[in-house]
Amino acid sequence: MARPLPVLLLSLLLGVLAASLWQWQRPQAAPAVTFVSLSGEKIALQDLRGKVVMVHFWATSCAICVREMPAMVASYNKYHSRGLAFIAVAMAYDPPNYVLDYAQSRRLPFPVALDVNGMLARAFGDVAQTPTTFVIGKDGKIVQRYLGQPDFAQLQRVLENALAP
């Protein structure tokens, strides 16, 4: 007996959704990019293998980004000595002088990079919304992606697990 069309379509849709979720949950390698910090330092993500890395896309015009930055600094300060690297990436539309002023006035303890032409955001899957944060494991694979402000207790659990020997 043939299945009715709606049941067949629903089955097909569920199969596609399951395949998409499986693909999404598989750890993906972080892109091979090089950041240029405000001080001119070049930081190749490849060179950070063996460390846990947080890549945080933000903007000075993003109220959530500004509000959460002290918690990002606290997370960095808590885990840096255990091998956490952190790169804050200012979005392409963020005026460089605003970014420089913000980073200097808040004395951000981690490198801040400018994504001048949007290449970094594209490399990380077309990041368009801020804040967006990636946690990259020691093996260079993306462990977690946060869109919006993360639950910092959950983020710390992810960092603890990623930093474990």
C-alpha positions as CSV (number, residue, x, y, z in Angstrom):
1,M,0.0,0.0,0.0
2,A,1.4,3.4,-1.0
3,R,2.0,6.0,1.7
4,P,-0.1,9.3,1.4
5,L,2.0,12.2,0.0
6,P,2.0,14.2,3.3
7,V,3.5,11.2,5.2
8,L,6.1,10.6,2.5
9,L,7.1,14.3,2.5
10,L,7.3,14.3,6.3
11,S,9.5,11.2,6.3
12,L,11.8,12.8,3.7
13,L,11.9,16.1,5.6
14,L,12.8,14.3,8.9
15,G,15.5,12.3,7.1
16,V,17.1,15.5,5.7
17,L,16.8,17.2,9.1
18,A,18.5,14.2,10.8
19,A,21.3,14.2,8.3
20,S,21.8,17.9,8.8
21,L,21.9,17.6,12.5
22,W,24.4,14.8,12.3
23,Q,26.6,16.9,10.0
24,W,26.3,19.9,12.3
25,Q,27.2,17.9,15.4
26,R,30.4,16.4,13.9
27,P,33.4,18.5,15.0
28,Q,34.5,20.6,12.1
29,A,38.0,21.9,11.7
30,A,38.5,25.6,12.4
31,P,39.4,27.6,9.3
32,A,43.1,28.2,8.5
33,V,43.1,31.9,9.0
34,T,45.6,34.5,10.2
35,F,44.5,37.4,12.4
36,V,46.2,40.7,12.6
37,S,46.0,42.3,16.0
38,L,45.7,46.0,16.6
39,S,49.4,46.1,17.4
40,G,50.2,44.5,14.0
41,E,51.0,41.0,15.4
42,K,50.0,38.2,13.0
43,I,48.4,35.2,14.7
44,A,47.9,32.1,12.6
45,L,45.2,29.9,14.0
46,Q,47.3,26.9,12.9
47,D,50.1,28.1,15.2
48,L,47.8,27.8,18.2
49,R,47.3,24.1,17.8
50,G,47.7,22.4,21.2
51,K,45.9,25.3,22.9
52,V,42.2,25.9,23.4
53,V,41.2,29.0,21.5
54,M,38.2,31.3,21.8
55,V,37.5,33.4,18.8
56,H,35.0,36.1,19.7
57,F,33.3,38.2,16.9
58,W,32.0,41.4,18.4
59,A,31.4,45.1,17.6
60,T,31.6,48.3,19.6
61,S,28.1,49.2,18.4
62,C,26.7,45.9,19.8
63,A,25.2,46.5,23.3
64,I,25.3,42.8,24.2
65,C,29.0,42.6,23.2
66,V,29.9,45.6,25.4
67,R,27.8,44.3,28.3
68,E,29.4,40.8,28.1
69,M,33.0,41.9,27.5
70,P,33.9,42.0,31.3
71,A,32.8,38.3,31.6
72,M,34.9,37.5,28.5
73,V,37.9,39.1,30.1
74,A,37.2,37.2,33.4
75,S,37.0,33.9,31.5
76,Y,40.3,34.7,29.7
77,N,41.9,35.7,33.0
78,K,40.7,32.5,34.7
79,Y,41.9,30.1,32.0
80,H,44.8,31.8,30.2
81,S,47.4,30.2,32.5
82,R,46.0,26.8,31.7
83,G,46.5,27.3,27.9
84,L,43.5,29.3,26.7
85,A,44.2,31.7,23.8
86,F,41.6,34.3,23.0
87,I,41.2,36.5,20.0
88,A,38.5,39.2,19.8
89,V,37.6,40.0,16.2
90,A,36.0,43.3,15.5
91,M,33.5,43.1,12.6
92,A,34.3,44.7,9.3
93,Y,31.8,47.5,9.8
94,D,33.3,48.6,13.1
95,P,35.4,51.8,12.7
96,P,39.0,50.9,13.6
97,N,39.4,54.0,15.8
98,Y,36.4,52.9,17.9
99,V,37.8,49.4,18.3
100,L,41.3,50.8,19.3
101,D,39.7,53.2,21.8
102,Y,37.6,50.5,23.3
103,A,40.4,48.0,23.6
104,Q,42.8,50.6,25.1
105,S,40.3,52.2,27.5
106,R,39.2,48.8,28.8
107,R,42.7,47.4,28.8
108,L,41.6,44.2,27.1
109,P,44.2,41.5,28.0
110,F,43.9,39.5,24.8
111,P,44.6,40.3,21.2
112,V,42.0,42.3,19.3
113,A,41.9,41.9,15.5
114,L,40.2,43.9,12.9
115,D,38.3,42.0,10.2
116,V,38.8,44.8,7.7
117,N,37.3,43.1,4.6
118,G,35.0,40.5,6.3
119,M,37.3,37.6,5.3
120,L,37.5,36.2,8.9
121,A,33.7,36.3,9.3
122,R,33.2,34.5,6.0
123,A,35.8,31.9,6.9
124,F,33.9,31.1,10.1
125,G,30.7,30.4,8.3
126,D,29.5,33.9,7.3
127,V,29.3,35.3,10.8
128,A,26.8,38.2,10.6
129,Q,25.4,38.5,14.1
130,T,27.3,39.7,17.1
131,P,28.3,38.4,19.4
132,T,29.4,35.1,18.0
133,T,31.9,33.0,19.8
134,F,33.8,29.9,18.9
135,V,35.6,27.5,21.2
136,I,38.3,25.6,19.3
137,G,39.8,22.5,20.9
138,K,43.5,21.6,21.1
139,D,43.1,19.5,18.0
140,G,42.0,22.6,15.9
141,K,38.3,21.5,15.7
142,I,35.4,23.7,16.7
143,V,34.1,22.4,20.0
144,Q,31.3,24.9,20.5
145,R,29.7,27.9,18.8
146,Y,27.7,30.5,20.7
147,L,25.4,32.9,18.9
148,G,24.6,35.7,21.2
149,Q,25.8,36.0,24.8
150,P,26.8,32.6,26.1
151,D,25.6,31.1,29.3
152,F,28.9,31.7,31.1
153,A,28.5,28.8,33.5
154,Q,28.0,26.5,30.6
155,L,30.9,28.1,28.7
156,Q,33.2,27.5,31.7
157,R,32.2,23.8,31.7
158,V,33.1,23.7,28.0
159,L,36.5,25.3,28.7
160,E,37.2,23.0,31.6
161,N,36.5,20.0,29.4
162,A,38.5,21.3,26.5
163,L,41.5,22.3,28.7
164,A,41.6,19.0,30.6
165,P,44.8,17.0,30.0
